[in-house]
Amino acid sequence: MTHDELLEKIDWIGHSKNAESRTATVLSVAVLASLNALRAVVELHRPFNIPEKYKNEDTLLKQGLACYLCSTEMYLPYPCPTIRTIEKELK
């Protein structure tokens, strides 16, 4: 699943849950707040292209994508463990 597809899925869940009832209950407000928080996490863990000199066919960086948030001291391939876990739970 691409980064944009994951964001679309989160948005789709939020819209379908919201459409089920016209009245905002405490539970629906909590669900929407949780989805907003989840979306914020996914936005922070966005992919970016690493410089060509760091791409290596022998590593997980061969696709040239790294996680923006996780790559503070070294490049961590995208999807990172956080994104993989979110994708797994949303299947």
Residue frames as a rotation matrix with the C-alpha (Angstrom) as fourth column:
MET 1
0.592 0.806 0.000 0.00
0.806 -0.592 0.000 0.00
0.000 0.000 -1.000 0.00
THR 2
-0.262 -0.687 0.678 1.40
0.600 -0.666 -0.443 3.42
0.756 0.291 0.586 -0.88
HIS 3
-0.879 -0.127 -0.459 1.55
0.448 -0.545 -0.708 6.30
-0.161 -0.829 0.536 1.57
ASP 4
-0.781 0.616 -0.101 -1.30
-0.617 -0.736 0.278 8.10
0.097 0.279 0.955 -0.23
GLU 5
-0.216 0.710 -0.670 -3.43
-0.143 0.656 0.741 4.93
0.966 0.256 -0.040 -0.30
LEU 6
-0.503 -0.021 -0.864 -2.97
0.783 0.412 -0.466 4.52
0.366 -0.911 -0.191 3.45
LEU 7
-0.946 0.169 -0.278 -4.08
-0.016 -0.877 -0.480 8.11
-0.325 -0.449 0.832 4.05
GLU 8
-0.550 0.779 -0.301 -7.10
-0.658 -0.182 0.731 7.57
0.514 0.600 0.612 1.76
LYS 9
-0.282 0.430 -0.858 -8.07
0.362 0.876 0.320 4.43
0.889 -0.220 -0.402 3.69
ILE 10
-0.745 -0.020 -0.667 -7.95
0.656 -0.204 -0.727 6.31
-0.121 -0.979 0.165 7.00
ASP 11
-0.862 0.448 -0.235 -10.05
-0.464 -0.885 0.015 9.11
-0.201 0.122 0.972 5.50
TRP 12
-0.439 0.714 -0.545 -12.52
-0.367 0.411 0.834 6.57
0.820 0.567 0.082 4.08
ILE 13
-0.444 0.241 -0.863 -12.95
0.739 0.643 -0.201 4.93
0.507 -0.727 -0.463 7.50
GLY 14
-0.860 0.062 -0.506 -13.56
0.317 -0.712 -0.626 8.34
-0.399 -0.699 0.593 9.06
HIS 15
-0.736 0.611 -0.290 -16.14
-0.670 -0.602 0.434 9.34
0.090 0.514 0.853 6.49
SER 16
-0.345 0.643 -0.684 -18.02
-0.075 0.708 0.702 6.04
0.936 0.293 -0.196 6.59
LYS 17
-0.567 0.120 -0.815 -18.12
0.800 0.317 -0.509 6.00
0.197 -0.941 -0.276 10.40
ASN 18
-0.895 0.195 -0.402 -19.33
-0.020 -0.916 -0.400 9.60
-0.446 -0.350 0.824 10.43
ALA 19
-0.672 0.649 -0.356 -22.03
-0.617 -0.225 0.754 8.90
0.410 0.727 0.551 7.84
GLU 20
-0.659 0.405 -0.634 -23.52
0.421 0.897 0.135 6.06
0.623 -0.179 -0.761 9.90
SER 21
0.077 0.713 -0.697 -25.10
0.990 -0.137 -0.030 8.44
-0.117 -0.688 -0.717 12.40
ARG 22
0.176 0.073 0.982 -26.11
0.469 -0.883 -0.019 12.04
0.865 0.464 -0.190 12.13
THR 23
0.909 0.138 0.394 -25.73
-0.264 -0.542 0.798 12.69
0.324 -0.829 -0.456 15.84
ALA 24
-0.056 -0.997 -0.046 -22.30
-0.354 0.063 -0.933 12.98
0.934 -0.036 -0.357 17.39
THR 25
0.934 0.285 -0.214 -22.08
0.066 0.451 0.890 10.58
0.350 -0.846 0.402 20.29
VAL 26
0.592 -0.755 0.280 -19.19
-0.657 -0.251 0.711 10.42
-0.467 -0.605 -0.644 22.70
LEU 27
0.278 -0.478 0.833 -18.03
0.298 0.867 0.398 7.23
-0.913 0.137 0.384 20.98
SER 28
0.666 -0.013 0.746 -18.15
0.746 -0.017 -0.666 8.67
0.021 1.000 -0.001 17.46
VAL 29
0.892 -0.398 0.212 -16.25
-0.393 -0.917 -0.066 11.77
0.221 -0.025 -0.975 18.61
ALA 30
0.393 -0.768 0.506 -13.61
-0.479 0.299 0.825 9.51
-0.785 -0.567 -0.250 20.19
VAL 31
0.394 -0.211 0.894 -13.37
0.647 0.755 -0.107 7.40
-0.652 0.621 0.434 17.00
LEU 32
0.846 -0.048 0.531 -12.95
0.415 -0.567 -0.711 10.48
0.335 0.822 -0.460 14.82
ALA 33
0.754 -0.616 0.228 -10.34
-0.649 -0.646 0.403 11.91
-0.101 -0.452 -0.886 17.19
SER 34
0.304 -0.635 0.710 -8.45
-0.053 0.733 0.678 8.60
-0.951 -0.244 0.189 17.08
LEU 35
0.544 -0.059 0.837 -8.55
0.801 0.335 -0.497 8.57
-0.251 0.940 0.230 13.27
ASN 36
0.930 -0.231 0.286 -7.26
-0.110 -0.917 -0.384 12.15
0.351 0.325 -0.878 13.19
ALA 37
0.513 -0.773 0.373 -4.40
-0.654 -0.071 0.753 11.14
-0.556 -0.630 -0.542 15.48
LEU 38
0.309 -0.355 0.882 -3.65
0.413 0.886 0.212 8.08
-0.857 0.299 0.420 13.33
ARG 39
0.804 0.036 0.594 -3.66
0.580 -0.271 -0.768 10.22
0.133 0.962 -0.239 10.19
ALA 40
0.839 -0.521 0.155 -1.21
-0.540 -0.831 0.134 12.65
0.059 -0.196 -0.979 11.82
VAL 41
0.290 -0.740 0.607 1.17
-0.284 0.539 0.793 9.76
-0.914 -0.402 -0.054 12.61
VAL 42
0.401 -0.096 0.911 0.99
0.755 0.598 -0.270 8.51
-0.519 0.796 0.312 9.01
GLU 43
0.943 -0.044 0.330 1.65
0.175 -0.778 -0.603 12.03
0.283 0.626 -0.726 7.70
LEU 44
0.625 -0.757 0.191 4.76
-0.691 -0.423 0.586 12.29
-0.363 -0.498 -0.788 9.89
HIS 45
-0.084 -0.632 0.771 6.05
-0.075 0.775 0.627 8.91
-0.994 -0.005 -0.113 8.67
ARG 46
0.850 0.423 -0.313 6.02
-0.291 -0.118 -0.949 9.91
-0.439 0.898 0.023 5.01
PRO 47
0.462 -0.703 0.541 8.42
0.775 0.616 0.139 8.49
-0.431 0.355 0.830 2.42
PHE 48
0.736 -0.293 -0.610 11.17
-0.483 -0.859 -0.170 10.52
-0.474 0.420 -0.774 0.80
ASN 49
0.890 -0.453 -0.062 13.78
0.201 0.510 -0.837 9.75
0.410 0.732 0.544 -1.84
ILE 50
0.626 -0.755 -0.194 17.26
0.214 -0.072 0.974 9.22
-0.749 -0.652 0.117 -0.49
PRO 51
0.333 -0.591 -0.735 20.33
-0.839 -0.542 0.056 10.48
-0.431 0.598 -0.676 -2.38
GLU 52
0.771 -0.015 -0.637 21.59
-0.474 0.654 -0.589 8.12
0.425 0.757 0.497 -5.10
LYS 53
-0.195 -0.975 -0.104 24.89
-0.621 0.204 -0.757 7.51
0.759 -0.083 -0.645 -3.31
TYR 54
-0.554 0.018 0.832 23.04
-0.789 0.309 -0.531 5.80
-0.267 -0.951 -0.157 -0.42
LYS 55
0.625 0.764 -0.161 20.99
-0.771 0.572 -0.280 3.42
-0.121 0.299 0.946 -2.55
ASN 56
-0.571 -0.812 0.116 22.40
-0.801 0.583 0.137 -0.09
-0.179 -0.014 -0.984 -2.35
GLU 57
0.008 0.579 -0.816 21.10
-0.701 0.585 0.408 -3.25
0.713 0.568 0.410 -4.00
ASP 58
-0.489 -0.305 -0.817 22.22
0.235 0.856 -0.460 -5.30
0.840 -0.417 -0.347 -0.98
THR 59
-0.967 0.143 -0.210 20.11
0.172 -0.244 -0.955 -3.39
-0.187 -0.959 0.211 1.54
LEU 60
-0.127 0.992 -0.005 16.49
0.899 0.113 -0.423 -2.50
-0.419 -0.058 -0.906 2.15
LEU 61
0.053 0.091 -0.994 17.27
-0.021 -0.996 -0.092 0.96
-0.998 0.026 -0.050 0.74
LYS 62
-0.727 -0.431 0.535 17.52
0.465 0.265 0.845 -0.36
-0.506 0.863 0.008 -2.83
GLN 63
0.131 0.841 0.524 14.13
0.990 -0.143 -0.018 1.21
0.060 0.521 -0.851 -3.70
GLY 64
-0.642 -0.538 0.547 15.50
0.536 -0.825 -0.182 4.56
0.549 0.177 0.817 -2.62
LEU 65
0.232 0.770 0.594 12.72
-0.151 -0.575 0.804 5.41
0.961 -0.276 -0.017 -0.16
ALA 66
-0.749 -0.418 -0.515 13.27
0.469 0.215 -0.857 6.18
0.468 -0.883 0.035 3.50
CYS 67
0.349 0.860 -0.371 10.92
0.881 -0.167 0.442 7.22
0.318 -0.481 -0.817 6.29
TYR 68
0.152 -0.248 0.957 11.11
0.080 -0.962 -0.262 10.96
0.985 0.116 -0.126 6.93
LEU 69
0.683 0.201 0.702 10.52
-0.605 -0.384 0.698 10.77
0.410 -0.901 -0.141 10.69
CYS 70
0.953 -0.266 0.143 12.56
0.127 0.784 0.608 7.64
-0.273 -0.562 0.781 11.43
SER 71
0.473 -0.807 0.355 15.62
0.806 0.233 -0.544 8.74
0.356 0.543 0.761 9.43
THR 72
0.993 -0.097 0.074 17.16
-0.119 -0.901 0.417 11.19
0.026 -0.423 -0.906 11.87
GLU 73
0.319 -0.933 0.165 20.56
-0.590 -0.059 0.805 9.57
-0.741 -0.355 -0.570 12.33
MET 74
-0.847 -0.498 0.187 20.48
-0.155 0.567 0.809 7.00
-0.509 0.656 -0.557 9.54
TYR 75
-0.449 0.696 -0.560 18.14
-0.860 -0.166 0.483 6.13
0.243 0.698 0.673 6.69
LEU 76
-0.634 0.383 0.672 15.38
-0.119 0.810 -0.575 3.73
-0.764 -0.445 -0.468 7.70
PRO 77
-0.974 0.198 0.108 13.59
0.152 0.224 0.963 2.17
0.166 0.954 -0.249 4.72
TYR 78
-0.410 0.911 -0.049 9.99
-0.766 -0.374 -0.523 3.05
-0.494 -0.176 0.851 3.95
PRO 79
0.494 0.733 0.467 7.62
-0.285 -0.371 0.884 1.58
0.821 -0.570 0.026 4.94
CYS 80
-0.580 -0.685 0.440 9.04
-0.596 -0.011 -0.803 1.76
0.555 -0.728 -0.402 8.45
PRO 81
-0.872 0.224 -0.435 7.83
0.408 0.823 -0.395 -0.50
0.269 -0.522 -0.809 11.30
THR 82
-0.681 0.653 -0.331 5.22
-0.073 -0.510 -0.857 2.08
-0.729 -0.559 0.395 12.32
ILE 83
-0.270 0.574 -0.773 3.64
-0.945 -0.313 0.097 2.23
-0.186 0.757 0.627 8.84
ARG 84
-0.673 -0.003 -0.739 3.82
-0.316 0.905 0.284 -1.56
0.668 0.425 -0.610 8.41
THR 85
-0.905 0.347 -0.248 1.98
0.391 0.442 -0.808 -2.03
-0.171 -0.827 -0.535 11.72
ILE 86
-0.433 0.772 -0.465 -0.74
-0.454 -0.632 -0.628 0.47
-0.779 -0.061 0.624 10.79
GLU 87
-0.370 0.258 -0.892 -1.19
-0.895 0.158 0.417 -1.18
0.249 0.953 0.173 7.37
LYS 88
-0.869 -0.015 -0.494 -1.45
0.048 0.992 -0.113 -4.61
0.492 -0.122 -0.862 9.00
GLU 89
-0.790 0.562 -0.244 -4.12
0.331 0.056 -0.942 -3.47
-0.515 -0.825 -0.231 11.46
LEU 90
-0.302 0.691 -0.657 -6.19
-0.620 -0.666 -0.415 -1.75
-0.724 0.282 0.629 8.76
LYS 91
-0.846 -0.031 -0.533 -6.40
-0.470 0.516 0.716 -4.79
0.253 0.856 -0.451 6.47
